[in-house]
Amino acid sequence: MLARHKLDTLLDRFAEIEHLMSANPDPAVYVKLSREYAGLEPLVAKIRALIKVEDDLRGAEALLEDPDTDAEMRELAELERDELAERVEDLSQDVQIGLLPKDEADSNDAILEVRAGTGGDEAALFAGDLFRMYQRYAELQGWKVEILSASEGEVGGFKEVIASVSGENVFARLKFESGVHRVQRVPATESGGRIHTSAATVAVLPQAEDVDIDVSESDLRIDTYRASGAGGQHVNTTDSAVRITHMPTGIVVAVQDERSQHKNKARAMQLLRARIYDEERERAASERTEARRLQVGSGDRSERIRTYNFPQGRVTDHRIGLTLYKLEQIIAGDALGEVIDALIMDHQASLLASEEA
């Protein structure tokens, strides 16, 4: 059962946010308020719809209880009551899910990192397959993907690729992808037809907004150096590469892909802020013990989460015991949403069970 006082408190907070936003607060406060407003708006719409349908249901029940209601009106009222009761049940479920503890970073853009693991050249090829899978999925969602840094494998794919993914609710949709992905297939370089097992690691970090984290210039050590590898003569003859060290945490990022030192610094700062933000989230979440698993849901990046078995054409997500015989559609990105939807539903079910307990 939904506690009405809890719904009223939320509606009051939504009205308060509207009032505060209309009072011309300073930009930083306005950004925080607008993000909270955007997060509450869909839930508030469902709560208002639920309240209206409940009122209509009471009206239908009152007609049925009234001895003066004629037979024809009673029949109509019974039909309406049944339809409204079903609608109340559906909306109550939606509202209950909307009231579950939220990961504040769900609405953030994300940094996607894919790294080849065990398996040599085949692991790099698999890392490339995974990255293209996410690129296609992002395209289907209307998101923008921008590569920040990439190190290509010797026969193709990537040893490592880091990208920015921006759009609506990116982190909410991608955060469960963090972990070790395993592939079982016959590599193109294998002449004997033997099945090899390789792995790649995926990390999804929420991008930090200015209001999320403050990075002081005095805490940074910025080094520039000559870029190496592919990129053209200009890249290799100027100090365009940038390495930034955040002294308090020891986090180091380096970007050299752009010819412009200014662009490389901007990308390095974007990546640095995301890693600092992620570290702060992890530290805060670890203090909540069980709440870390249920609320943050970012996954242990050393955990083997999914296997892509090419000979059998199946993908298995080991966390929820889901197996789909749609490997080609999933690795192409077209059916990845089915896996992500199942993970989100399982996460919500865990939260609901926790709330009820």
C-alpha positions in Angstrom: 0.0 0.0 0.0 1.2 3.5 -0.8 1.4 5.9 2.1 -0.6 9.0 1.2 1.5 11.2 3.4 4.6 10.2 1.4 2.9 11.2 -1.9 1.7 14.5 -0.4 5.2 15.3 0.8 6.6 14.6 -2.7 3.9 16.8 -4.3 4.6 19.6 -1.8 8.4 19.3 -2.7 7.6 19.5 -6.4 5.5 22.7 -5.9 8.3 24.1 -3.7 10.9 23.5 -6.5 8.6 25.2 -9.0 8.4 28.3 -6.7 12.1 28.4 -6.0 12.9 28.1 -9.8 10.6 31.0 -10.5 12.4 33.2 -7.9 15.5 33.7 -10.1 18.1 31.8 -7.9 21.8 31.9 -8.7 22.8 29.7 -11.7 24.3 26.8 -9.6 21.2 26.6 -7.4 19.0 26.7 -10.5 20.9 23.8 -12.1 20.4 21.7 -9.0 16.7 22.6 -8.8 16.1 21.9 -12.5 17.7 18.5 -12.3 15.6 17.6 -9.3 12.5 19.0 -11.1 13.2 16.9 -14.2 13.7 13.8 -12.0 10.4 14.3 -10.2 8.2 15.4 -13.0 7.3 12.0 -14.5 6.6 10.6 -11.0 4.5 13.6 -10.1 2.4 13.1 -13.3 1.8 9.5 -12.3 0.9 10.4 -8.7 -1.6 13.0 -10.0 -3.1 10.5 -12.4 -3.4 7.9 -9.6 -5.2 10.4 -7.3 -7.7 11.2 -10.1 -8.4 7.6 -10.9 -8.8 6.8 -7.2 -11.4 9.6 -7.0 -13.2 8.3 -10.0 -13.1 4.8 -8.5 -14.7 6.0 -5.3 -17.4 7.7 -7.4 -18.2 4.5 -9.2 -18.4 2.6 -5.9 -20.7 5.2 -4.4 -23.1 4.7 -7.3 -23.1 1.0 -6.7 -23.7 1.5 -3.0 -26.6 3.9 -3.7 -29.9 1.9 -3.5 -31.5 4.5 -5.9 -29.1 3.6 -8.8 -31.1 2.0 -11.6 -30.1 -1.3 -13.2 -28.7 0.3 -16.4 -26.6 2.8 -14.5 -25.5 0.0 -12.0 -24.2 -2.1 -14.9 -22.2 0.8 -16.4 -20.8 1.6 -12.9 -19.7 -2.0 -12.4 -17.8 -2.0 -15.7 -16.2 1.4 -14.9 -15.3 0.2 -11.4 -13.5 -2.9 -12.8 -11.6 -0.8 -15.3 -10.7 1.9 -12.8 -9.6 -0.7 -10.2 -7.2 -2.2 -12.8 -5.9 1.2 -13.7 -5.3 2.0 -10.0 -3.3 -1.2 -9.6 -1.1 -0.4 -12.6 -0.5 3.2 -11.6 0.2 2.2 -8.0 2.9 -0.2 -9.3 4.4 2.6 -11.4 4.4 5.0 -8.5 5.9 2.5 -6.2 8.7 1.9 -8.6 9.1 5.7 -9.0 9.4 6.0 -5.2 12.3 3.6 -5.0 15.7 4.9 -3.9 17.4 6.7 -6.8 20.9 6.8 -8.0 21.5 10.5 -8.3 23.7 10.0 -11.3 21.1 8.1 -13.4 20.3 11.2 -15.5 24.0 11.9 -16.1 26.0 11.4 -19.3 28.6 8.6 -19.1 32.2 7.8 -19.8 32.4 4.3 -21.4 35.7 2.5 -21.1 36.3 -0.8 -22.9 39.6 -2.7 -22.5 40.9 -5.9 -23.9 41.6 -8.5 -21.2 43.0 -12.0 -21.5 43.2 -13.5 -25.0 45.7 -11.4 -26.9 44.7 -10.2 -30.4 41.3 -11.9 -30.1 40.6 -10.0 -26.9 41.3 -6.7 -28.7 39.0 -7.8 -31.6 36.3 -8.6 -29.0 36.8 -5.2 -27.3 36.2 -3.6 -30.7 33.0 -5.7 -31.2 31.7 -4.6 -27.8 32.5 -0.9 -28.4 30.6 -1.1 -31.8 27.7 -2.8 -30.0 27.5 0.2 -27.6 27.9 2.7 -30.5 24.9 1.1 -32.3 22.8 0.9 -29.1 23.6 4.6 -28.5 22.5 5.5 -32.0 19.2 3.7 -31.5 18.7 5.7 -28.3 19.5 9.0 -30.0 22.7 9.5 -27.9 26.0 11.0 -29.0 29.2 9.0 -28.7 32.6 10.8 -28.9 35.9 8.9 -28.6 38.2 10.5 -26.1 41.1 8.1 -26.3 41.8 5.0 -28.2 44.6 2.5 -28.6 44.1 0.1 -31.5 45.0 -3.6 -31.5 47.6 -5.0 -33.8 45.2 -6.9 -35.9 42.2 -4.7 -35.3 39.8 -3.8 -32.5 41.0 -2.0 -29.4 43.5 -2.5 -26.6 41.6 0.3 -25.0 38.9 2.8 -26.0 37.4 5.5 -23.9 34.4 7.5 -25.1 31.9 10.1 -23.9 28.2 9.1 -24.3 25.7 11.9 -23.9 21.9 11.9 -24.1 18.9 11.2 -21.9 19.4 8.9 -18.9 22.6 7.4 -20.4 24.1 6.3 -17.1 20.8 4.8 -15.9 20.8 2.6 -19.0 24.5 1.7 -19.3 25.6 1.4 -15.6 24.9 -2.4 -15.4 27.3 -3.0 -18.3 30.3 -2.6 -16.0 32.2 -5.8 -15.5 34.1 -8.6 -17.4 32.5 -9.7 -20.7 33.6 -13.1 -22.0 33.5 -14.4 -25.5 33.7 -18.0 -26.8 34.3 -18.3 -30.5 36.8 -19.5 -33.2 39.1 -16.6 -33.9 39.6 -15.5 -37.5 43.4 -16.2 -37.0 42.7 -19.8 -35.8 43.4 -22.3 -38.6 42.5 -25.4 -36.5 38.9 -24.3 -35.8 39.4 -24.4 -32.1 37.1 -22.4 -29.8 39.0 -19.8 -27.8 37.8 -17.9 -24.7 38.8 -14.2 -24.4 37.6 -11.4 -22.3 37.2 -7.6 -22.2 36.5 -5.3 -19.3 33.8 -2.6 -19.5 33.6 0.3 -17.1 30.8 2.9 -17.2 31.3 6.1 -15.1 28.8 8.9 -14.7 30.1 12.1 -16.1 30.4 14.8 -13.4 28.6 18.1 -13.7 30.0 21.3 -12.2 27.4 21.0 -9.4 28.5 17.4 -8.7 32.2 17.9 -8.0 34.6 20.8 -7.6 38.2 20.2 -8.9 40.6 22.9 -7.8 43.4 23.8 -10.2 45.8 23.9 -7.2 45.2 20.1 -6.8 46.4 19.3 -10.4 49.7 18.6 -11.9 49.5 19.1 -15.7 52.3 17.7 -17.9 52.6 18.0 -21.6 54.7 15.8 -23.8 55.1 14.7 -27.4 52.4 12.3 -28.6 53.5 8.9 -30.0 51.9 6.5 -32.4 49.5 7.2 -35.3 48.2 10.7 -35.8 50.3 12.4 -38.4 53.5 14.5 -38.4 52.0 17.4 -36.5 51.0 15.2 -33.6 54.4 13.6 -33.3 56.4 16.9 -33.5 54.6 19.0 -30.9 53.9 18.7 -27.2 50.2 18.1 -27.7 49.7 15.2 -25.4 48.4 16.0 -21.9 48.8 14.1 -18.6 46.9 15.4 -15.6 47.5 14.1 -12.1 45.0 14.8 -9.3 47.3 15.1 -6.3 44.8 14.4 -3.5 43.6 11.1 -5.0 46.5 10.1 -7.2 44.2 9.6 -10.2 46.1 10.1 -13.5 44.6 10.6 -16.9 46.4 11.1 -20.2 45.0 12.0 -23.6 46.9 12.5 -26.9 44.5 11.7 -29.6 43.8 15.4 -30.7 46.4 17.5 -32.4 45.5 20.4 -30.2 46.9 20.5 -26.7 43.9 22.6 -25.7 41.5 19.9 -26.9 43.5 17.1 -25.2 43.5 19.0 -21.9 39.7 19.5 -22.1 39.2 15.8 -22.8 41.6 14.8 -20.0 39.7 17.1 -17.5 36.4 15.5 -18.6 37.8 12.1 -17.9 39.5 13.1 -14.7 36.3 14.6 -13.3 34.4 11.5 -14.1 36.9 9.3 -12.3 37.1 11.5 -9.2 33.3 11.6 -9.1 33.1 7.8 -9.5 35.6 7.3 -6.7 33.6 9.6 -4.4 30.4 7.7 -5.2 32.1 4.4 -4.5 33.4 5.6 -1.2 30.0 7.0 -0.1 28.3 3.9 -1.3 30.6 1.5 0.5 29.5 3.3 3.7 26.0 2.2 3.0 27.0 -1.5 2.9 24.0 -3.4 1.3 22.7 -0.1 -0.1 25.7 0.0 -2.4 24.6 -3.1 -4.3 21.0 -2.0 -4.5 21.2 1.7 -5.0 24.3 2.3 -7.0 24.2 -0.9 -9.1 27.3 0.0 -11.0 28.7 -3.6 -10.6 32.0 -5.0 -9.6 34.3 -4.4 -12.6 36.3 -7.6 -11.8 33.1 -9.7 -11.9 32.4 -11.8 -14.9 28.9 -10.6 -15.9 28.2 -11.9 -19.4 29.2 -14.6 -21.8 28.8 -14.4 -25.6 28.9 -17.9 -27.0 29.2 -17.8 -30.8 29.0 -21.5 -31.6 25.7 -21.8 -29.8 24.5 -18.3 -30.8 23.6 -17.4 -27.2 24.3 -14.6 -24.7 24.1 -15.3 -21.0 24.0 -12.7 -18.3 25.2 -14.5 -15.2 23.9 -12.0 -12.7 20.2 -12.7 -13.4 20.5 -16.0 -15.2 19.2 -14.6 -18.4 20.0 -16.5 -21.7 19.0 -15.2 -25.1 19.6 -17.0 -28.3 20.0 -13.7 -30.1 23.8 -13.3 -30.1 24.0 -11.7 -33.6 21.3 -9.1 -32.8 22.8 -8.3 -29.4 26.4 -8.0 -30.5 25.1 -5.8 -33.3 23.5 -3.5 -30.7 20.0 -4.0 -32.0 18.8 -6.3 -29.2 21.1 -5.1 -26.4 18.1 -3.2 -25.0 16.4 -6.5 -24.1 19.3 -7.4 -21.8 19.4 -3.9 -20.3 15.7 -3.9 -19.7 15.9 -7.3 -17.9 18.7 -6.0 -15.7 16.8 -2.9 -14.8 13.6 -4.9 -14.0 15.7 -7.3 -11.8 17.2 -4.3 -10.0 13.8 -2.7 -9.4 12.5 -6.1 -8.1 15.4 -6.2 -5.6 14.7 -2.7 -4.4 11.0 -3.5 -4.0 11.8 -6.6 -2.0 14.2 -4.6 0.2 11.6 -1.9 0.8 8.9 -4.5 1.7 11.3 -6.2 4.1 
